[in-house]
Amino acid sequence: MTQADDARVAAVSWLFISDLHLSPDRPDITGQLEGFLEDWRGRAQRLYILGDLFEVWLGDDMAGEFGAHIAATLRRFQAGGSAVALMHGNRDFLIGERFARACGATLLEDPQVLEIHGRRVLISHGDQLCTDDLAYQRMRRLFRRRGVQRGFLALPRRLRARIGGWLRARSHIDTRDKPPEITDVNEQAVTATLRAHGVDCLLHGHTHRPAVHALDIDGRAAERIVLGDWYTQGSVLEWDADGYRLQRLVRSQASRSGSETGDPVS
Ligand code: MN
């Protein structure tokens, strides 16, 4: 068996990441993603990005040099033999087919059931489950309307950039002023969603509270796995035939030369 065959046989790991919030202002996060992808190139079967890859996305036509660089980085990883799938987050739900294609990725519906090494798991960004945050859910319903999105994407780029900046400032203030339980998932919403999909495992991001929670649904054991954000360190869920491991990716000091002003908003 050649070394290439060996790599192919060994590539059974599925990787899940979310909430990187990439932006040109945070080269340290981009650098960590590049290192992570280089490390796993040819060794992972699939990579799932469960939303908020970018801090903000104002349309594929505004991807710019930075977006093109990230697309090329993902494409190189995909060319190494790993499938790449991309789910929208609340920051980058305007990512379209054009950008996904540039990444060599497929766009995923949120939520959806995925069979991971024999286990049926519901994957989602997770913002829909934060049902206690009524103001946010109202805004989400509005922004997810196709007509609203089409209208926004038809606006001149400069105007889109201004609206985007304004929305980010608003979101920052709103999140800061809300008690933490409001911005976390609602347990009843989680239970109802798992029940509706007939699964006993939920995997999501968004809340920036990495953890594995044990649940009880109608007397049966269930789990909720939460991916972490990449503001101060990385977070990955690695899932292979032996099960899953939720891991923290420490960021080396050398790569932290970028600004550290990232705010921990979801
Ligand atoms: Mn989010």
Residues whose N, C-alpha, C, O or C-beta is under 5 A from the ligand:
A	BS01	MN	D52 G89 N90 H206 S266
